[in-house]
Amino acid sequence: MPVVNDQAIVIRRLDYSETSQVLVFLTRGHGLYRLLAKGVKRSTRTKFTPGIDLLERGDLSYRPCLRTEGGLGTVSEWRQTEPYLALRGEIRRWYAAQYAADITAAMCEEADPHPDVFDGLDALLAGLAGGNETLPLTAAFQCGLLRSVGLWPDLGRCVICDRPAPAGRGAYYAAHQGGLVCRQCQPSQAGTRLVAASVLTALREQRFDGPEARGIVELLDHAFVQAMGRATSVRHVTG
């Protein structure tokens, strides 16, 4: 396979041996790739090499593995361009970055490009490292990811009976149904979640910098949990 060059962000990391790592990269032009970085941690007497770090951006050259081979591609070259160092200075920002990486890895298919998700993750990490508020950044990223993978909920009507959802009122959200359900249809739907009117209004208007940000993050996380089939670490972001 020829070498592929792309921008990438490291979203998962696993030590493979004393000198190598298995890394999950989100590339801008080619999607997710799981790659083996051989000898990347090999140090010398005069130089310590810790390997490629989690949640850093760089220029990646790699040889992908054919899907029929069922193995891992290999990293040919990695040049770090942005370490987002300030993320490591505050635990809540680090948790928010890890949360975003986790839902990205779970929701994106391998070798399926989502350049908007890459740009959104880059903006989130840069914003967190720059000292911006955690919850609004997280909410904006969640919205972008849900839209990109085709799971943005219908917030304008009841998805069961098609009755319009009145403005300025709370409603029930049914993740499995993909949107809101009215009070008449709610009793027949399992796992619904009541959404406050203020949270629903802010979400419709894409306003994330107000007191509703926590409710938005928790609501959208519910959508991710239902799609992923497992819990996330969102409590470390909202707590």
Sequence and secondary structure as in RCSB ss.txt:
>XXXX:A:sequence
MPVVNDQAIVIRRLDYSETSQVLVFLTRGHGLYRLLAKGVKRSTRTKFTPGIDLLERGDLSYRPCLRTEGGLGTV
SEWRQTEPYLALRGEIRRWYAAQYAADITAAMCEEADPHPDVFDGLDALLAGLAGGNETLPLTAAFQCGLLRSVG
LWPDLGRCVICDRPAPAGRGAYYAAHQGGLVCRQCQPSQAGTRLVAASVLTALREQRFDGPEARGIVELLDHAFV
QAMGRATSVRHVTG
>XXXX:A:secstr
   EEEEEEEEEEEE SSS EEEEEEETTTEEEEEEETTTT   SS       TT EEEEEEE   GGGTS EEE
EEEEEEE  GGGGG HHHHHHHHHHHHHHHHHS BT   HHHHHHHHHHHHHHHTT  HHHHHHHHHHHHHHHTT
   EEEEETTT  B  TTS EEEEGGGTEEE TTTGGGSTT EEE HHHHHHHHTT  SSTTHHHHHHHHHHHHH
HHHTS  STHHHH 
